[in-house]
Amino acid sequence: MKNTMKIALSGAIALSTLSPLTNVVHAEEQQEQNIPKQTSQKAGNVNDNNYMEKNFDLRKRIMALVGAAENTNSNYSNNYSYIEDIGDHRGYTAGIIGFTTGTDDMVHLVKHYNKINPNNDLKKYEGALKQLSKEGSESHKGLEGFDKAWKNASKNDRDNFVKAQNYVLKHDYMDKAVQAAKDDGLSQLGQYVYFDAIVKHGPGEFKQGGYKGKDPADWSFDELRESTIDKSGGKSPKNGVNEEDFLNAFLDGRFKSIQKENENDESNDNDVFDRLKTQQQFIKDKNFDLKLPLDF
């Protein structure tokens, strides 16, 4: 049977109520109270209560969807301990959103974990991770025993380990996706589409016109977003563009990027399109509030 980790939203999963997810409360979220109720939101109308940073229920829904895509597990609390080399040339992929040893998000994670617990099992790998990140290498050089140390940290120091992962998740990914969704006047669905893209393609470092002439396989979130705005006449839903058309154009860019990545690496069968087809279906259903149930 084909391993679907990091691949697909496989099978029919229904998030029919919040009850299956109510036990998924992580260390840095345990003190959250009086979370504002999510309200219906029209494209272009920014209401802070409808964004992940303040709306816990919405965050759980989005994290469940992304967790299903990244690890085929909508109960995303199980994904903190995950680690595997999936053969995508990024080294080990691990944790809640797939931090990778060949990129700088794993460096950020271990560095922050060291601040929380200076005696953690991963501390000794920080130097090797910095070097591998600098090279963009898939190598395991200097990472002997890293996978075991990851599992040990998850088992024996879970609260601190979860806090460290959540910190990098928020600062490297969620904050940027939320701000971009606000800037572009997107709904809750648009926020999910952006967050899923930033997790999969990486945040990027914005350079005006950076996507032009660049292999789509290497497009980051910034480049996908800019190309979509350019195709929309330099505008976004905040400026009156139809959000359905805008999000479909954004997903067209993601299809192109992933297809090119697969063409460039014939051994790469990890990036199928199920997660994008799911998002297209939500757009077709006009479920801009991500109302439950979410069937995919």
N, C-alpha and C positions, 0 to 999 in steps of 0.2 A: 504494500500500500504506500502510495506516495506521501512523503513527509510534507505536511502543509504549513509547518512553522514559517512565519514571516511571509506567507504566500497569499492566502485567500480568506475571504469570508465564506467558508464552505458550509454547505448545509443550510437548512431553514432555521433561523434563530429568531425568537420573538422576545423583545423586551416589553412585555405587555404591562408590567407594573414596575414600580420602583422597588418593591419588596425584595426581589432577588439581589438587589444591589445595596440595600441599606446597611449591610454588615461590612461593606467595603469602605471603611473610614480609616484613613491612614494617619500616621503619627502627627503630622503637622495640621491635620484637619479636625482633630478630636475636640478642639475647643470652639469650633464654629457653631454659632447659635444665631437665631433670628435671621436666617438666610431669606432674602426677599423672594417672594413668589414670582416665578417667571410669568410674564404677560405677553400677549400677542404683540408682535413687532412687525411693522412694515419696513420694507427696504428703504434705506436712507435715513431712518429715524433711530438715532442712537439712544438707547436706554441702558445705562450701566448695569441695571439689575438683570439684564438679559445676557450678560457675558460671563464667561467661565470664572473670571477673577472674583466675582461676587455671588454667582448663582451656583450653589453646590449641586443641586439636582441636575442642572444642565451639564455641569462638569462631569458628573458621573455618567450621564448618557454618552457624552462625547468620548470619554475615556474608555467606556465599554465598547463603543464602535471601533475605536482605533486599536484597542487591545485585541479585538477579534481579528482585525486585519493583520496586526503585527505578530500575534502569537496564537491565533485561532482560539482565543479564550476571552469571552466577554467579561468574565470575572477577573478584572485586571489586577486584583491584589495578588494573584498567583504568579504574575509576570515579573515581580521584583527579583526572584531567584533564578530566572531563566538565563542560560548562557550556552552558546553554541557557535561554532564556525559554520556558517551556512553556505560558504563557497562563493560569496559575492565580492571577494577581493577587498574586504574591509576588515579582515581579521575576525576576532571574536565579536559577536553580536550578543548583547546582554541587557537585562533589566526591563523596566517598565515600558520604555519606548524604543528599545534596541540601541542603546549606546554602543559604539563600535571602537575597537582598539586602534583602528587605522585613522581615526578622526579625533578632533579636539574635544568632543563632548565627553569622551571617557576620561580625558585628562582633567576636565573641569569637575567631573564627578569625584574622582579619587582625591583631587586637591581639596574639595569641600568636605569630603568624608574625613580627611586627615584633620581638618579643623575641629570637627565634631568629636572625633575619637582618634587621638594621635597614635593609639596603639592598635589600630585595626589591621586586619590580615592583608589588605591591599596596598598598604603604604609603601612597601619595598618595591612596588612596580611602577611608581610614579615616574622615575627617570626613564625607564624603557618606554613607557607610554608616550612621554613627551617626544622621544626620538621617533617612534613609529608614526605619531601624528604628523610630525614635521615632514617625514618622508611620504606620508599617505600610504603606508605599507600595510599589506595583509599579513606580514610575517608574524610569527609567534616568538621571535628572538627576544630574549629577556623576560618572557612571560611564562616560563616553566612553572607549572602549578597554579597559574592564574585562575583557571576555571574552578579548581578545588577551593582556592581561597575565596572566590566569589560565593560559592555555595556555603562555605563556613560563615562568611559575614552575614549572609541572609538568615542562616539558622541561629547563630549565636549572638548576633548584635543587630537584630532585625529593626528595632525602633530607630537607631542611628542610621542604619543603612537605608531604610525607607526615607528618612528625612533628607539624606544626602541626594538620593535619586529625585525626590520631589522638588528639591531646591533647583537642581539643574533643569529638570523638566519645565519648571515655571520660568526661570530666568533666560534659558536658551531658546525655548520653544513657545510656551503658552503665552507669555507676555507679548512676544512679537506678533504671533498670530492674532491675538485679541486686538492689539493696536491697529494692525493692518485692516482687520475686519471693521473696526470703528471708522478708520480713515476712509474706507471704501463704502461705508453705509450698508453693510451686509447684515442679514438676518442671522438667527441661530444656526440655520442650515449652512449658510455661507461661512460662518465661523468654524463649523466642523470641517467643511471642505478645505479651508485654509490651514487649520491645525493638522489635519491628516497629511496635507502636502508638505508642510514644514517638517514633520516627523520623517516622512519618506525621503524627501529630496534635500533636506538640510536648509538652514536659514539663509546662507549665502552672505556675501558682503556687497551691498548695493553699489553698482556702478552704472551710471546712466547709459542705456543702450547696451548693457553688458551681454545680453542674450543674442545680439545680432552677430552673425558669423561664428557663433560658438556651437559646438556639437550639442544638439538637444539632449543627448544622453547625460551631459554634464550640467544641465540647467538646475539651478537651485530654486527655492521658493521665490526669492526676490525676482529672479529672471522670468519665472512663470507668470508672476503677478504683473510685471511690467509689460510683458508681451501681450497679455490679455487686455490691459488698459490701452495699449497702443492699438490693438485690433478693434477696440471699442471707441475709437476716435479720441483717445486721450482722456476718456471719462470713465466713471464707475457708477454703480447704482446711487451713490451719494449725489451725483450730478445728473441723475435722471435716467441712466441706462437701465433697461429692464434686467432685474436680477437673474431671472431664469436664463436669459441669453448670455449674460455675463458669466455665470457659473458654468454653463455648458462650454463656453469658449475657454475658460480656465481648465476644465477637464480635458478638452481637446489637446491642450498643450501638454498635459500630463500623459495622455495616451501616447503622444508623439515622443515625449522624452523617454518613457519606459520602453517603447518599441525600439527606439534607437539603441538604448542600453542593452537590450537583449540581442539586437543584431550585432553589436560590437563584441559580444561575448556569447558565443554559441552554447557554452556550458551553463549559462545563467538561465535557469528555469524558475527562479525564485520570485520573479516580478510579473505575475499575471494580472489581469485587469478586473478581477471580481470586485475589489473595493471601489473602483471607479464606476463600474456598472451599478453598484449599490447606490452611490451618490447620484448618478444620473436618474435612477428610479425615484429617489426622494424628491429630486427637482421636478420630474414629470408629475409626481403626485402633489406637487406644490406644498409640501410639508415644510414650510420655511420656519416653523416653530419647533421642529423636531418633536412633534406630539407623539405620545405613545398610543398604541403599540408600534414599534419599529420592526417590521418584518423584512428579513433579507436572507 
